[in-house]
Amino acid sequence: MNGFNLDKVIHYAKRLFSKASSKGLYMILLMYYAYRNEAVPAWAKRIILGTVAYVVSPIDAIPDLTPFIGMTDDIAVLSAGLVTIASYVDDGVRAKARKKLSEITSKVNDESLDEVDDLL
């Protein structure tokens, strides 16, 4: 499972979520760091790959060119994927995701990140 390139995913996700908030990017980072955890089973890693592939895919149920509405399916898929693998998103995964997020964007809203963490 070497096909998960964080830099490419972050580049696309930053463009996708730049109009919204850091919440979507944080969700992707949580999935990435959970994926990198060796304790995460193969079925959960497949969920992560499928979720991230859907988000970065140019083929979409609702085109992302439509302001805000086009991102609703992406956020829904990210949320469903995260809830499915929630037991593998531990404090270490959260810390790495928050650290990386603060390195790649200055628009970090801790309240919205806490909302994501509360979802899990």
URCOR-V663500 format. One record per residue. N is the residue number from 1. PHI is phi in whole degrees, -180 to 180 (999 if undefined). PSI is psi in degrees with one decimal (NA if undefined). Layout:
[[N & PHI & PSI] [N & PHI & PSI]]
//
This chain:
[[1 & 999 & 58.6] [2 & -92 & -0.7] [3 & -80 & 7.2] [4 & -96 & 96.0] [5 & -98 & 105.7] [6 & -59 & -42.5] [7 & -61 & -43.1] [8 & -67 & -41.8] [9 & -65 & -43.4] [10 & -63 & -42.6] [11 & -58 & -48.7] [12 & -67 & -44.1] [13 & -65 & -35.9] [14 & -62 & -41.4] [15 & -67 & -42.3] [16 & -65 & -45.4] [17 & -98 & 5.3] [18 & -62 & -30.2] [19 & -83 & -15.2] [20 & -101 & -96.5] [21 & -153 & -176.1] [22 & -82 & -3.4] [23 & -61 & -47.5] [24 & -64 & -41.9] [25 & -65 & -39.4] [26 & -62 & -40.3] [27 & -63 & -41.0] [28 & -66 & -41.2] [29 & -65 & -38.2] [30 & -59 & -43.6] [31 & -66 & -41.2] [32 & -60 & -49.3] [33 & -72 & -28.7] [34 & -67 & -41.1] [35 & -59 & -39.5] [36 & -73 & -14.3] [37 & -75 & 122.2] [38 & -66 & -20.7] [39 & -78 & -12.1] [40 & -78 & 127.4] [41 & -70 & 162.3] [42 & -59 & -38.3] [43 & -63 & -37.7] [44 & -71 & -36.1] [45 & -66 & -33.9] [46 & -68 & -37.3] [47 & -61 & -44.9] [48 & -62 & -48.7] [49 & -61 & -43.7] [50 & -64 & -41.4] [51 & -65 & -50.1] [52 & -66 & -38.0] [53 & -61 & -40.8] [54 & -62 & -44.2] [55 & -65 & -40.8] [56 & -89 & -5.4] [57 & -71 & 139.1] [58 & -73 & -16.7] [59 & -91 & 124.6] [60 & -141 & 149.0] [61 & -65 & -42.1] [62 & -125 & 116.7] [63 & -56 & 136.3] [64 & -72 & -9.2] [65 & -71 & -21.8] [66 & -76 & 119.8] [67 & -56 & 135.1] [68 & 57 & -53.2] [69 & -60 & -36.1] [70 & -67 & -18.8] [71 & -93 & -9.8] [72 & -63 & -38.7] [73 & -69 & -35.8] [74 & -64 & -45.6] [75 & -64 & -39.3] [76 & -64 & -43.2] [77 & -67 & -42.5] [78 & -61 & -44.2] [79 & -63 & -45.5] [80 & -63 & -42.5] [81 & -63 & -43.4] [82 & -65 & -43.1] [83 & -63 & -36.5] [84 & -64 & -36.7] [85 & -105 & 16.2] [86 & -53 & -35.4] [87 & -68 & -12.6] [88 & -101 & 0.3] [89 & -97 & 89.7] [90 & -94 & -175.8] [91 & -62 & -33.9] [92 & -65 & -41.8] [93 & -64 & -44.6] [94 & -61 & -44.1] [95 & -63 & -44.0] [96 & -64 & -41.9] [97 & -65 & -43.0] [98 & -66 & -40.0] [99 & -64 & -47.4] [100 & -64 & -40.1] [101 & -61 & -42.3] [102 & -69 & -23.0] [103 & -77 & -29.8] [104 & -102 & -12.8] [105 & -149 & 147.9] [106 & -95 & -6.8] [107 & -92 & 59.2] [108 & -96 & 120.8] [109 & -108 & 103.8] [110 & -59 & -32.9] [111 & -64 & -41.8] [112 & -70 & -31.2] [113 & -70 & -38.0] [114 & -65 & -34.3] [115 & -61 & -41.5] [116 & -64 & -46.1] [117 & -61 & -37.8] [118 & -67 & -29.9] [119 & -62 & -31.7] [120 & -87 & NA]]
//
